[in-house]
Amino acid sequence: MKIKIVNKSKHNLPAYETRMSAGMDLRADIDKPVTLKPLERKLIKTGLFIELPEGYEAQIRPRSGLAYKHGISIVNAPGTIDADYRGEIGVILINLSDKDFTVKDGERICQMIISKYEKVELTEVETLTETERGTGGFGHTGI
């Protein structure tokens, strides 16, 4: 599949790091470093604009290395870029650690996964079909 992309950043286009990678890393496109204090969140721009075909979305997900090593995540993970959005891709990073973290220009801050989805039609009913699980929710199967 080919996706149209406008790159107004100072960096190369996103790319898959390995042959079997599901996501492409996106980089920060910022004029100066941005420091996130503990529990602080900021919008980090990427300089990228994409045109997705109808029926597809781009999911913006945290990078596991940043999460594990520095406690950096994405507030609305996964973020969704709809097929009709034409604005710049921005990423809302949050610092969940107890130390300041500085985002530098060109740093890989998230991954983008292109995913197909289907629209559904909701049908309102009075009851749902019974299952073995029933209404068992969070923690219903034990520890």
C-alpha positions in Angstrom: 0.0 0.0 0.0 1.2 3.5 -0.8 0.4 6.4 1.5 0.9 10.0 0.5 3.0 12.0 3.0 4.2 15.6 3.2 7.5 15.9 5.1 8.1 19.5 6.4 10.5 18.2 9.1 14.3 18.3 9.0 14.4 14.5 9.1 14.0 11.5 6.8 10.7 9.9 6.2 9.5 7.4 8.8 10.7 3.8 8.0 10.4 0.3 9.4 13.5 -0.4 11.4 13.4 -4.1 10.6 11.8 -6.3 7.9 9.1 -7.5 10.3 8.4 -4.3 12.2 4.7 -3.4 12.6 5.3 0.3 13.2 7.4 3.1 11.8 9.2 5.4 14.3 8.3 9.1 14.1 10.8 11.7 15.1 10.4 14.9 17.0 10.7 18.0 14.8 11.4 20.8 17.2 13.5 24.0 17.2 14.9 23.5 20.7 14.9 20.6 23.2 11.7 20.2 25.2 11.9 19.1 28.9 9.1 17.1 30.4 9.0 17.3 34.2 7.5 14.3 36.1 3.8 13.9 35.3 4.0 16.7 32.8 2.6 16.3 29.2 3.4 18.3 26.1 2.5 18.2 22.4 5.5 17.3 20.3 5.3 18.1 16.6 6.7 15.8 13.9 6.5 17.9 10.7 4.6 15.1 9.0 1.2 15.2 7.2 -0.4 12.1 5.8 -3.3 11.2 3.5 -4.8 7.9 4.4 -7.3 6.0 2.2 -10.8 5.6 3.5 -11.1 2.6 5.8 -7.7 3.1 7.3 -6.3 4.9 10.4 -2.8 5.6 11.7 -2.3 4.5 15.3 0.3 6.4 17.3 1.8 4.2 20.0 4.5 4.6 22.6 8.0 3.3 22.0 8.7 0.5 24.4 12.3 1.6 25.0 11.3 5.2 26.0 8.6 3.7 28.3 10.8 1.2 30.0 14.0 3.2 30.3 12.5 6.7 30.9 8.8 6.3 31.8 7.8 8.3 28.7 4.4 7.4 27.2 1.6 8.8 25.2 -1.4 10.3 27.0 -4.1 9.0 24.6 -2.3 5.8 23.6 -3.0 4.7 21.0 -3.7 8.0 19.4 -5.8 7.8 16.2 -5.2 9.7 13.0 -8.4 9.5 10.9 -8.4 9.2 7.1 -9.9 12.7 6.7 -7.3 14.5 8.9 -4.8 16.6 7.0 -3.0 18.5 9.8 0.4 17.9 11.2 0.9 14.8 13.3 1.5 15.8 16.9 2.2 13.4 19.7 1.1 14.1 23.3 4.0 12.8 25.4 3.8 12.3 29.2 6.6 11.8 31.7 5.5 9.1 34.1 8.9 8.9 35.8 10.2 10.9 38.8 13.0 12.5 36.8 13.0 15.3 34.1 13.2 14.0 30.5 14.4 16.1 27.6 13.1 15.4 24.1 15.7 16.4 21.4 15.1 17.3 17.8 15.2 14.1 15.7 14.6 11.8 18.6 12.3 8.8 17.9 9.3 9.5 20.1 6.6 7.1 19.0 5.6 4.5 16.4 3.0 4.8 13.8 1.0 1.7 12.6 -1.4 1.9 9.6 -4.4 -0.2 10.3 -7.6 -1.1 8.4 -10.9 -0.8 10.2 -14.5 -1.5 9.4 -17.6 0.7 10.1 -20.4 -1.0 12.0 -24.0 -0.4 12.3 -25.3 -0.6 15.9 -28.6 -2.4 16.4 -30.3 -1.5 19.7 -31.8 -4.6 21.5 -33.2 -5.3 25.0 -30.9 -8.2 25.9 -27.7 -9.9 24.7 -27.0 -13.5 24.0 -25.8 -15.4 27.2 -22.2 -16.7 27.4 -20.3 -18.7 29.9 -18.4 -15.6 31.0 -21.5 -13.4 31.2 -20.9 -10.1 32.9 -17.6 -11.1 34.5 -15.2 -8.2 34.1 -11.9 -7.0 35.5 -10.2 -9.8 37.4 -13.1 -12.2 37.2 -10.8 -15.2 36.4 -8.6 -14.7 39.5 -5.2 -13.2 40.3 
